[in-house]
Amino acid sequence: MYILTEKIAAQLEKSRIADYTQLLNRPWKLIWLNLLAGSAKGVGIAIGFTFFAATIIYFLQALGALNLPIIGDYIADIVRIVQRQLELG
């Protein structure tokens, strides 16, 4: 019985249930941690999307420089659309 109790106690300690219950008893700390985590996720998404978009634009510019007939027209259309949106905005 003692060994079983020790195993259960060790598993509870590993799951950090005590920390979780303390966090639930302090709602402002829980709100602060969630706000911080959400902000970090937002910044990470913004940085990731910026890198992804820059990479795509770089490849589109490289394809546009090759003057491929079909792809070049498509890229030119995209550039015109973006310029029109920038003028309207």
C-alpha positions as protocol buffer text, in pm:
chain_id: "A"
residue {
  index: 1
  type: MET
  ca { x: 0 y: 0 z: 0 }
}
residue {
  index: 2
  type: TYR
  ca { x: 285 y: 239 z: 84 }
}
residue {
  index: 3
  type: ILE
  ca { x: 457 y: 177 z: -250 }
}
residue {
  index: 4
  type: LEU
  ca { x: 133 y: 241 z: -439 }
}
residue {
  index: 5
  type: THR
  ca { x: 81 y: 565 z: -248 }
}
residue {
  index: 6
  type: GLU
  ca { x: 437 y: 674 z: -328 }
}
residue {
  index: 7
  type: LYS
  ca { x: 381 y: 603 z: -699 }
}
residue {
  index: 8
  type: ILE
  ca { x: 59 y: 806 z: -701 }
}
residue {
  index: 9
  type: ALA
  ca { x: 230 y: 1093 z: -520 }
}
residue {
  index: 10
  type: ALA
  ca { x: 517 y: 1086 z: -769 }
}
residue {
  index: 11
  type: GLN
  ca { x: 275 y: 1091 z: -1064 }
}
residue {
  index: 12
  type: LEU
  ca { x: 84 y: 1384 z: -915 }
}
residue {
  index: 13
  type: GLU
  ca { x: 410 y: 1569 z: -864 }
}
residue {
  index: 14
  type: LYS
  ca { x: 507 y: 1504 z: -1225 }
}
residue {
  index: 15
  type: SER
  ca { x: 173 y: 1637 z: -1349 }
}
residue {
  index: 16
  type: ARG
  ca { x: 229 y: 1954 z: -1145 }
}
residue {
  index: 17
  type: ILE
  ca { x: -132 y: 1954 z: -1028 }
}
residue {
  index: 18
  type: ALA
  ca { x: -37 y: 2161 z: -723 }
}
residue {
  index: 19
  type: ASP
  ca { x: 98 y: 2440 z: -943 }
}
residue {
  index: 20
  type: TYR
  ca { x: -219 y: 2429 z: -1152 }
}
residue {
  index: 21
  type: THR
  ca { x: -447 y: 2458 z: -849 }
}
residue {
  index: 22
  type: GLN
  ca { x: -242 y: 2748 z: -713 }
}
residue {
  index: 23
  type: LEU
  ca { x: -273 y: 2919 z: -1049 }
}
residue {
  index: 24
  type: LEU
  ca { x: -650 y: 2873 z: -1045 }
}
residue {
  index: 25
  type: ASN
  ca { x: -666 y: 3031 z: -700 }
}
residue {
  index: 26
  type: ARG
  ca { x: -485 y: 3342 z: -830 }
}
residue {
  index: 27
  type: PRO
  ca { x: -693 y: 3457 z: -1130 }
}
residue {
  index: 28
  type: TRP
  ca { x: -492 y: 3774 z: -1199 }
}
residue {
  index: 29
  type: LYS
  ca { x: -174 y: 3570 z: -1238 }
}
residue {
  index: 30
  type: LEU
  ca { x: -359 y: 3334 z: -1472 }
}
residue {
  index: 31
  type: ILE
  ca { x: -484 y: 3630 z: -1679 }
}
residue {
  index: 32
  type: TRP
  ca { x: -134 y: 3781 z: -1690 }
}
residue {
  index: 33
  type: LEU
  ca { x: 26 y: 3454 z: -1802 }
}
residue {
  index: 34
  type: ASN
  ca { x: -237 y: 3403 z: -2072 }
}
residue {
  index: 35
  type: LEU
  ca { x: -193 y: 3762 z: -2192 }
}
residue {
  index: 36
  type: LEU
  ca { x: 183 y: 3717 z: -2208 }
}
residue {
  index: 37
  type: ALA
  ca { x: 152 y: 3384 z: -2390 }
}
residue {
  index: 38
  type: GLY
  ca { x: -97 y: 3530 z: -2639 }
}
residue {
  index: 39
  type: SER
  ca { x: 129 y: 3828 z: -2708 }
}
residue {
  index: 40
  type: ALA
  ca { x: 426 y: 3600 z: -2766 }
}
residue {
  index: 41
  type: LYS
  ca { x: 222 y: 3387 z: -3008 }
}
residue {
  index: 42
  type: GLY
  ca { x: 107 y: 3698 z: -3193 }
}
residue {
  index: 43
  type: VAL
  ca { x: 460 y: 3830 z: -3231 }
}
residue {
  index: 44
  type: GLY
  ca { x: 579 y: 3488 z: -3346 }
}
residue {
  index: 45
  type: ILE
  ca { x: 305 y: 3464 z: -3606 }
}
residue {
  index: 46
  type: ALA
  ca { x: 381 y: 3815 z: -3731 }
}
residue {
  index: 47
  type: ILE
  ca { x: 752 y: 3742 z: -3765 }
}
residue {
  index: 48
  type: GLY
  ca { x: 684 y: 3408 z: -3933 }
}
residue {
  index: 49
  type: PHE
  ca { x: 436 y: 3555 z: -4180 }
}
residue {
  index: 50
  type: THR
  ca { x: 673 y: 3841 z: -4263 }
}
residue {
  index: 51
  type: PHE
  ca { x: 953 y: 3596 z: -4336 }
}
residue {
  index: 52
  type: PHE
  ca { x: 720 y: 3376 z: -4543 }
}
residue {
  index: 53
  type: ALA
  ca { x: 582 y: 3670 z: -4744 }
}
residue {
  index: 54
  type: ALA
  ca { x: 931 y: 3810 z: -4806 }
}
residue {
  index: 55
  type: THR
  ca { x: 1046 y: 3472 z: -4933 }
}
residue {
  index: 56
  type: ILE
  ca { x: 749 y: 3441 z: -5168 }
}
residue {
  index: 57
  type: ILE
  ca { x: 801 y: 3795 z: -5300 }
}
residue {
  index: 58
  type: TYR
  ca { x: 1169 y: 3723 z: -5354 }
}
residue {
  index: 59
  type: PHE
  ca { x: 1089 y: 3413 z: -5560 }
}
residue {
  index: 60
  type: LEU
  ca { x: 822 y: 3599 z: -5758 }
}
residue {
  index: 61
  type: GLN
  ca { x: 1072 y: 3872 z: -5841 }
}
residue {
  index: 62
  type: ALA
  ca { x: 1324 y: 3610 z: -5950 }
}
residue {
  index: 63
  type: LEU
  ca { x: 1061 y: 3448 z: -6173 }
}
residue {
  index: 64
  type: GLY
  ca { x: 963 y: 3788 z: -6312 }
}
residue {
  index: 65
  type: ALA
  ca { x: 1324 y: 3858 z: -6405 }
}
residue {
  index: 66
  type: LEU
  ca { x: 1331 y: 3543 z: -6618 }
}
residue {
  index: 67
  type: ASN
  ca { x: 1060 y: 3688 z: -6850 }
}
residue {
  index: 68
  type: LEU
  ca { x: 870 y: 3362 z: -6875 }
}
residue {
  index: 69
  type: PRO
  ca { x: 564 y: 3417 z: -7095 }
}
residue {
  index: 70
  type: ILE
  ca { x: 280 y: 3283 z: -6880 }
}
residue {
  index: 71
  type: ILE
  ca { x: 432 y: 3334 z: -6537 }
}
residue {
  index: 72
  type: GLY
  ca { x: 558 y: 3682 z: -6625 }
}
residue {
  index: 73
  type: ASP
  ca { x: 206 y: 3797 z: -6722 }
}
residue {
  index: 74
  type: TYR
  ca { x: 66 y: 3651 z: -6402 }
}
residue {
  index: 75
  type: ILE
  ca { x: 328 y: 3826 z: -6190 }
}
residue {
  index: 76
  type: ALA
  ca { x: 267 y: 4152 z: -6377 }
}
residue {
  index: 77
  type: ASP
  ca { x: -104 y: 4121 z: -6295 }
}
residue {
  index: 78
  type: ILE
  ca { x: -23 y: 4069 z: -5929 }
}
residue {
  index: 79
  type: VAL
  ca { x: 206 y: 4374 z: -5929 }
}
residue {
  index: 80
  type: ARG
  ca { x: -66 y: 4587 z: -6093 }
}
residue {
  index: 81
  type: ILE
  ca { x: -323 y: 4474 z: -5836 }
}
residue {
  index: 82
  type: VAL
  ca { x: -90 y: 4550 z: -5547 }
}
residue {
  index: 83
  type: GLN
  ca { x: -5 y: 4893 z: -5689 }
}
residue {
  index: 84
  type: ARG
  ca { x: -373 y: 4974 z: -5740 }
}
residue {
  index: 85
  type: GLN
  ca { x: -448 y: 4876 z: -5380 }
}
residue {
  index: 86
  type: LEU
  ca { x: -163 y: 5092 z: -5254 }
}
residue {
  index: 87
  type: GLU
  ca { x: -293 y: 5390 z: -5451 }
}
residue {
  index: 88
  type: LEU
  ca { x: -646 y: 5344 z: -5315 }
}
residue {
  index: 89
  type: GLY
  ca { x: -533 y: 5284 z: -4957 }
}
